[in-house]
Amino acid sequence: MADEMVAALRGLDLDVDEGQYLAVMGPSGSGKSTLLNVLGCLDRPSGGHYFLGEQDVSDFNDSQLSEVRNLRIGFIFQSFNLIAQLTVLENIEVPLFYMGMPRRERRSRAVELARRVGLGNRMGHRPSQLSGGQQQRVAIGRALANNPLLLLADEPTGNLDTHTTAEILAIFRELNDDGKTIIMITHEDDVARNAQRIVRLRDGVVESDVLT
């Protein structure tokens, strides 16, 4: 029996303005992860178009998509995804290393970002020496290293307590106030309400789209 193709997203039409802070919600299987993978240029859509800024990246090959990810997108994950052997500064520097930025410039940029996310006194620490909230701050600094056009956050507060969640969301609001475009996947209503707009998915389509 032939495998049946299942469409994770079905005719989804979504416009996100530059500088907008959007939360995406929905039950398991609603298409949230697929949407994030497409927006993050990790997967190519099987149909339709995806414009990132003025650029249609729908038909880009793997090398082109990798370049877009490195230069135009910042990722923040629930599990932080830090490199255990590296310090705060070294973790923030990773994207800049792959961009080919000279070492002195990398270090200067990493110091600036570490201070911006409130880790000015933790620059030489490794992830095991940091709290969960501090690790997420490192991840945010790393995501900002390439000054991305789009910041994608996948359940960024999922592993954090209430107080630390509030601190991380405050950083997101500051970034958005500075003009950064943020798309955040979350299953928590309280977290979603921090965004300017909430899109709810169900069975691969937009069920609701409201401004907060």
Rosetta blueprint (number, residue, H / E / L):
1 M L
2 A L
3 D L
4 E L
5 M L
6 V L
7 A L
8 A L
9 L L
10 R L
11 G L
12 L L
13 D L
14 L L
15 D L
16 V L
17 D L
18 E L
19 G L
20 Q L
21 Y E
22 L E
23 A E
24 V E
25 M E
26 G L
27 P L
28 S L
29 G L
30 S L
31 G L
32 K H
33 S H
34 T H
35 L H
36 L H
37 N H
38 V H
39 L H
40 G L
41 C L
42 L L
43 D L
44 R L
45 P L
46 S L
47 G L
48 G L
49 H L
50 Y L
51 F E
52 L E
53 G L
54 E L
55 Q E
56 D E
57 V L
58 S L
59 D L
60 F L
61 N L
62 D H
63 S H
64 Q H
65 L H
66 S H
67 E H
68 V H
69 R H
70 N H
71 L H
72 R H
73 I E
74 G E
75 F E
76 I E
77 F E
78 Q L
79 S L
80 F L
81 N L
82 L L
83 I L
84 A L
85 Q L
86 L L
87 T L
88 V H
89 L H
90 E H
91 N H
92 I H
93 E H
94 V H
95 P H
96 L H
97 F H
98 Y H
99 M L
100 G L
101 M L
102 P L
103 R H
104 R H
105 E H
106 R H
107 R H
108 S H
109 R H
110 A H
111 V H
112 E H
113 L H
114 A H
115 R H
116 R H
117 V L
118 G L
119 L L
120 G L
121 N L
122 R L
123 M L
124 G L
125 H L
126 R L
127 P H
128 S H
129 Q H
130 L L
131 S L
132 G H
133 G H
134 Q H
135 Q H
136 Q H
137 R H
138 V H
139 A H
140 I H
141 G H
142 R H
143 A H
144 L H
145 A L
146 N L
147 N L
148 P L
149 L L
150 L E
151 L E
152 L E
153 A E
154 D E
155 E L
156 P L
157 T L
158 G L
159 N L
160 L L
161 D L
162 T H
163 H H
164 T H
165 T H
166 A H
167 E H
168 I H
169 L H
170 A H
171 I H
172 F H
173 R H
174 E H
175 L H
176 N H
177 D H
178 D L
179 G L
180 K L
181 T E
182 I E
183 I E
184 M E
185 I E
186 T L
187 H L
188 E L
189 D H
190 D H
191 V H
192 A H
193 R L
194 N L
195 A L
196 Q L
197 R E
198 I E
199 V E
200 R E
201 L E
202 R E
203 D L
204 G L
205 V E
206 V E
207 E E
208 S E
209 D E
210 V E
211 L E
212 T L
